[in-house]
Amino acid sequence: MIRLRRASFFLLCLSLTCLNACAAPGPSPVTFSVRQLQVDRTEAFQAAENTLVELGYGIAQRDPLNGVLTTQPVFGDSQDQAEVDRAALGSAGRLRRIAEIRITETAGGVHAYCKVVVQKLVTEAYRLRARDLRSTDSPAETPVDREAATTREQNTVWQTIRRDKLREREILAALAQRINSHALTDTADDEP
């Protein structure tokens, strides 16, 4: 009976640990650059969207309910090639950046979290290793296994190589400037 209780207690603790570990963490200053803003959440979200568009980003996902904006990929320029070469032992590739802004409400105002990830195209390297990673040596591949039933976009593999903290700070600075200039304009409009 005591063993049964211990086993039940152990399983309960294990399941609670798994449930807590599986929860998706929110944004934090460790994973995002952050800036506090003195506006309401709706205004901050709209200002963030306008700032991203002004900086040349296209909006891929817009979720005002959760306060999340994700941009379409912006592909690297010739200056990024040196970074590609450093990232993977001389293999050529393309880089892209994707920005994400999350707006959260706090007691003192609003926090704007920004993360810009730099990703490298690694589709060919992945294809070369795909057969090595399989659990069987069977040559019986179906057309789906050979990517005949999927799109090029579905088969493209991007690997995140780092965060671009400089661009994160630039986006947050532009957002704060937009909000501050908007507040100054509103104040000037109120004066007689």
Backbone torsions as a table, in degrees:
resi	resn	phi	psi	omega
1	MET	NA	-41.5	179.6
2	ILE	-65.6	-39.2	177.8
3	ARG	-63.0	-38.9	179.0
4	LEU	-64.2	-41.6	178.4
5	ARG	-65.5	-43.0	178.9
6	ARG	-63.6	-42.5	178.9
7	ALA	-64.9	-41.3	178.0
8	SER	-63.6	-43.7	178.6
9	PHE	-62.6	-43.5	178.5
10	PHE	-60.5	-45.6	179.6
11	LEU	-65.2	-37.9	177.6
12	LEU	-63.5	-46.8	178.3
13	CYS	-61.9	-42.5	179.1
14	LEU	-62.7	-43.9	-179.4
15	SER	-67.3	-39.2	177.0
16	LEU	-65.4	-38.5	177.4
17	THR	-63.4	-44.2	179.5
18	CYS	-64.5	-40.9	179.3
19	LEU	-63.5	-42.6	178.8
20	ASN	-69.1	-36.5	-178.8
21	ALA	-73.0	-26.7	-176.4
22	CYS	-84.3	-12.8	-179.8
23	ALA	-67.4	136.3	-179.4
24	ALA	-72.5	126.0	-179.8
25	PRO	-72.8	148.7	176.5
26	GLY	-80.7	179.4	178.4
27	PRO	-67.5	146.3	177.9
28	SER	-143.4	162.2	177.9
29	PRO	-62.8	-13.0	177.4
30	VAL	-79.1	-37.0	-175.3
31	THR	-103.0	-10.8	-179.1
32	PHE	-138.7	154.6	165.1
33	SER	-81.9	145.6	-173.5
34	VAL	-134.5	149.0	177.9
35	ARG	-145.5	136.3	177.5
36	GLN	-89.2	137.8	-178.5
37	LEU	-124.3	145.0	-178.4
38	GLN	-102.0	56.3	176.4
39	VAL	-138.3	174.3	176.8
40	ASP	-81.5	166.4	-172.8
41	ARG	-62.5	-42.0	-178.7
42	THR	-63.8	-44.3	179.2
43	GLU	-65.5	-39.5	178.8
44	ALA	-65.0	-40.5	179.6
45	PHE	-63.5	-46.4	179.9
46	GLN	-64.8	-40.3	178.0
47	ALA	-64.6	-37.9	178.6
48	ALA	-64.8	-43.3	178.8
49	GLU	-63.2	-45.5	179.1
50	ASN	-62.9	-38.3	178.9
51	THR	-64.2	-45.8	179.5
52	LEU	-60.9	-44.2	179.9
53	VAL	-64.5	-41.5	178.9
54	GLU	-62.7	-33.0	179.6
55	LEU	-82.9	2.1	174.7
56	GLY	97.5	8.4	178.2
57	TYR	-90.6	141.9	171.8
58	GLY	-94.7	145.2	-178.3
59	ILE	-87.8	122.1	178.1
60	ALA	-93.4	-41.9	179.1
61	GLN	-135.2	135.0	-178.6
62	ARG	-131.0	114.9	-178.6
63	ASP	-128.9	85.1	-177.2
64	PRO	-66.2	-28.8	-179.8
65	LEU	-61.6	-43.5	178.8
66	ASN	-96.1	-3.7	177.8
67	GLY	72.4	35.4	-175.7
68	VAL	-118.8	129.9	172.9
69	LEU	-122.3	131.5	175.8
70	THR	-126.9	135.6	-177.0
71	THR	-93.0	162.4	170.4
72	GLN	-72.1	155.4	179.8
73	PRO	-62.3	139.9	172.4
74	VAL	-111.9	120.1	-174.1
75	PHE	-84.1	147.0	-174.9
76	GLY	-67.2	164.3	178.1
77	ASP	-108.0	-170.6	-175.6
78	SER	-64.6	-27.6	178.1
79	GLN	-66.0	-25.1	-178.8
80	ASP	-75.8	-15.2	-177.1
81	GLN	-61.5	-37.0	177.6
82	ALA	-61.7	-37.7	177.9
83	GLU	-68.0	-38.6	177.4
84	VAL	-60.7	-45.0	-179.2
85	ASP	-63.3	-39.1	178.0
86	ARG	-69.8	-31.2	-174.0
87	ALA	-72.4	-29.3	-174.5
88	ALA	-149.4	76.9	167.7
89	LEU	32.2	54.2	172.9
90	GLY	76.2	5.0	179.1
91	SER	-81.9	133.0	179.4
92	ALA	-76.0	152.0	179.1
93	GLY	-173.5	178.7	179.5
94	ARG	-111.5	149.8	175.8
95	LEU	-113.1	151.8	171.9
96	ARG	-143.0	157.4	177.4
97	ARG	-121.7	139.7	175.3
98	ILE	-128.5	127.1	179.7
99	ALA	-103.0	144.2	175.8
100	GLU	-134.0	132.0	175.3
101	ILE	-120.6	133.9	175.4
102	ARG	-122.6	129.8	179.1
103	ILE	-108.0	121.5	178.5
104	THR	-124.2	146.0	-179.7
105	GLU	-92.4	136.5	177.8
106	THR	-129.3	175.1	179.8
107	ALA	-64.5	-33.9	-177.5
108	GLY	-92.3	7.7	-178.1
109	GLY	139.3	-130.7	-176.7
110	VAL	-132.0	140.9	172.6
111	HIS	-105.0	132.6	173.7
112	ALA	-107.6	118.4	177.9
113	TYR	-103.6	135.7	-179.8
114	CYS	-133.1	135.2	175.2
115	LYS	-135.9	130.8	174.3
116	VAL	-119.6	116.1	179.4
117	VAL	-101.1	142.1	175.5
118	VAL	-104.3	124.9	-178.2
119	GLN	-121.1	146.8	179.9
120	LYS	-112.4	138.3	176.4
121	LEU	-71.7	119.9	-177.4
122	VAL	-129.6	26.6	-176.7
123	THR	-58.9	-46.6	-177.1
124	GLU	-65.2	-42.6	177.8
125	ALA	-62.8	-37.9	178.5
126	TYR	-65.8	-42.5	179.5
127	ARG	-63.4	-39.3	179.2
128	LEU	-63.2	-34.8	-177.9
129	ARG	-90.5	-11.2	-173.8
130	ALA	-58.6	-42.7	-179.7
131	ARG	-68.0	-34.3	178.1
132	ASP	-67.7	-27.8	-176.6
133	LEU	-85.1	-10.2	179.7
134	ARG	-71.6	154.8	-177.9
135	SER	-89.6	-3.4	-179.5
136	THR	-132.4	154.2	177.1
137	ASP	-98.5	9.9	-176.9
138	SER	-64.6	129.4	179.1
139	PRO	-82.4	7.7	-175.4
140	ALA	-81.4	72.4	178.2
141	GLU	-87.7	140.0	175.6
142	THR	-91.8	167.6	176.7
143	PRO	-57.0	-34.1	178.1
144	VAL	-64.8	-39.2	177.4
145	ASP	-62.9	-30.2	180.0
146	ARG	-94.5	16.9	174.9
147	GLU	70.0	20.8	-179.2
148	ALA	-73.4	-23.7	-175.7
149	ALA	-104.9	14.2	-179.1
150	THR	-127.4	165.4	-178.0
151	THR	-89.0	165.3	178.1
152	ARG	-61.5	-40.2	179.7
153	GLU	-62.9	-38.4	178.5
154	GLN	-67.2	-29.3	-176.8
155	ASN	-92.8	-6.0	179.7
156	THR	-78.9	131.8	-177.8
157	VAL	-114.0	124.4	177.3
158	TRP	-115.5	133.8	179.3
159	GLN	-112.1	126.9	176.8
160	THR	-73.0	123.9	-178.7
161	ILE	-105.7	-22.9	178.3
162	ARG	-174.4	173.2	169.9
163	ARG	-98.4	147.5	175.5
164	ASP	-101.7	84.8	-174.6
165	LYS	-67.2	-31.1	177.8
166	LEU	-62.3	-46.2	179.1
167	ARG	-68.3	-33.0	175.6
168	GLU	-59.3	-47.4	-180.0
169	ARG	-65.4	-37.3	178.4
170	GLU	-63.6	-42.6	179.7
171	ILE	-64.5	-45.3	-179.5
172	LEU	-66.1	-36.7	177.2
173	ALA	-65.3	-42.4	178.2
174	ALA	-65.2	-37.4	177.3
175	LEU	-64.3	-47.3	179.4
176	ALA	-62.7	-40.2	179.0
177	GLN	-64.4	-41.1	178.4
178	ARG	-61.5	-45.5	-178.4
179	ILE	-66.8	-42.6	179.9
180	ASN	-66.1	-41.5	179.5
181	SER	-68.9	-33.1	177.1
182	HIS	-67.5	-40.5	178.5
183	ALA	-65.4	-39.6	178.2
184	LEU	-66.1	-38.1	178.3
185	THR	-64.9	-42.5	179.1
186	ASP	-63.6	-39.6	179.0
187	THR	-65.9	-42.0	179.7
188	ALA	-66.1	-34.4	178.6
189	ASP	-69.3	-28.6	-178.5
190	ASP	-77.4	-23.0	-178.0
191	GLU	-73.4	143.3	-179.5
192	PRO	-73.4	NA	NA
